[in-house]
Amino acid sequence: MDTFRTALSIGLGAGLGAVLRHLVVYLGAAPGTTAALALTFAVNIAGCFAMGAWKPGPVWGTGFLGGFTTFSAVSLAAYQSHALTALVIMVLSFATSIVSYLLGHTLRERRHG
């Protein structure tokens, strides 16, 4: 029963994170625009930074932040682009996500000595 409760909590967290991401992108830019892609990058950067900075548990980490960030929207944007643009989108997405996580992680380590 405890495993089911944990899985349900993670799923609810993921749903909330996905809804928040959708609202940020939907309210901030027209779908399919460069601005929407930029907001998606910003959401991913913020989520990865938060994961590194706070090292949240399963509900807030795997669940909420996992639902808040997205690889599929970035992949779709790359798929709909020319090959060179797609490569740039994917490399930038990967690099900015890793760097933002590492920055958050470094700040967390400095706070906790």
C-alpha positions as CSV (number, residue, x, y, z in Angstrom):
1,M,0.0,0.0,0.0
2,D,2.9,2.4,0.8
3,T,4.3,1.9,-2.8
4,F,0.9,2.7,-4.3
5,R,0.5,5.8,-2.2
6,T,4.0,7.0,-3.2
7,A,3.3,6.3,-6.9
8,L,0.0,8.1,-6.7
9,S,1.7,11.1,-5.0
10,I,4.4,11.2,-7.7
11,G,1.7,11.1,-10.4
12,L,-0.3,13.9,-8.8
13,G,2.9,16.0,-8.5
14,A,3.8,15.3,-12.1
15,G,0.3,16.3,-13.2
16,L,0.6,19.6,-11.3
17,G,4.0,20.3,-12.7
18,A,2.8,19.7,-16.3
19,V,-0.2,21.9,-15.8
20,L,2.0,24.7,-14.5
21,R,4.4,24.3,-17.4
22,H,1.5,24.4,-19.8
23,L,0.1,27.6,-18.3
24,V,3.5,29.3,-18.3
25,V,4.0,28.5,-22.0
26,Y,0.4,29.0,-23.1
27,L,0.0,32.3,-21.3
28,G,3.4,33.6,-22.3
29,A,3.5,32.8,-26.1
30,A,1.5,31.6,-29.0
31,P,1.9,27.9,-29.6
32,G,4.6,26.9,-32.2
33,T,6.4,30.2,-32.0
34,T,10.1,30.9,-31.1
35,A,8.8,32.6,-28.0
36,A,7.1,29.3,-26.9
37,L,10.3,27.4,-27.5
38,A,12.2,30.0,-25.5
39,L,9.7,29.7,-22.6
40,T,10.0,25.9,-22.7
41,F,13.8,26.3,-22.4
42,A,13.3,28.7,-19.5
43,V,11.0,26.2,-17.8
44,N,13.5,23.4,-18.3
45,I,16.3,25.6,-17.0
46,A,14.3,26.6,-13.9
47,G,13.3,23.0,-13.2
48,C,16.8,21.6,-13.5
49,F,18.2,24.4,-11.4
50,A,15.5,23.7,-8.7
51,M,16.4,20.0,-8.8
52,G,20.0,20.7,-8.2
53,A,19.5,23.4,-5.6
54,W,17.0,21.6,-3.4
55,K,17.4,17.9,-4.2
56,P,13.8,17.3,-3.6
57,G,12.3,13.9,-2.8
58,P,10.2,11.8,-5.1
59,V,7.0,13.8,-5.0
60,W,8.5,17.2,-5.7
61,G,11.5,16.0,-7.7
62,T,10.5,13.1,-9.8
63,G,6.8,14.1,-9.7
64,F,6.4,17.9,-9.8
65,L,9.7,18.9,-11.4
66,G,9.6,15.9,-13.7
67,G,6.2,17.0,-14.9
68,F,7.2,20.7,-15.0
69,T,10.2,20.2,-17.2
70,T,9.8,18.6,-20.7
71,F,12.0,16.9,-23.2
72,S,9.2,16.0,-25.5
73,A,8.2,19.6,-26.4
74,V,11.9,20.4,-27.2
75,S,12.1,17.2,-29.3
76,L,9.0,18.1,-31.2
77,A,10.4,21.6,-32.0
78,A,13.6,19.9,-33.2
79,Y,11.6,17.4,-35.3
80,Q,9.7,20.3,-37.0
81,S,12.9,22.2,-37.8
82,H,15.6,21.9,-40.4
83,A,18.4,19.5,-39.5
84,L,21.0,22.1,-38.4
85,T,18.4,24.0,-36.4
86,A,17.2,20.7,-34.8
87,L,20.8,19.9,-33.8
88,V,21.2,23.4,-32.2
89,I,17.9,23.0,-30.3
90,M,18.9,19.6,-28.9
91,V,22.4,20.5,-28.0
92,L,21.3,23.8,-26.3
93,S,18.5,22.0,-24.5
94,F,20.9,19.3,-23.1
95,A,23.7,21.8,-22.3
96,T,21.5,24.4,-20.6
97,S,19.7,21.7,-18.5
98,I,22.9,20.1,-17.3
99,V,24.6,23.5,-16.6
100,S,21.6,24.8,-14.7
101,Y,21.4,21.6,-12.6
102,L,25.1,21.8,-11.8
103,L,24.8,25.4,-10.9
104,G,21.9,24.6,-8.5
105,H,23.8,21.7,-7.1
106,T,26.9,23.8,-6.5
107,L,24.9,26.5,-4.7
108,R,23.3,23.8,-2.5
109,E,26.7,22.3,-1.7
110,R,28.0,25.8,-0.7
111,R,25.0,26.4,1.5
112,H,25.4,23.1,3.3
113,G,29.2,23.3,3.6
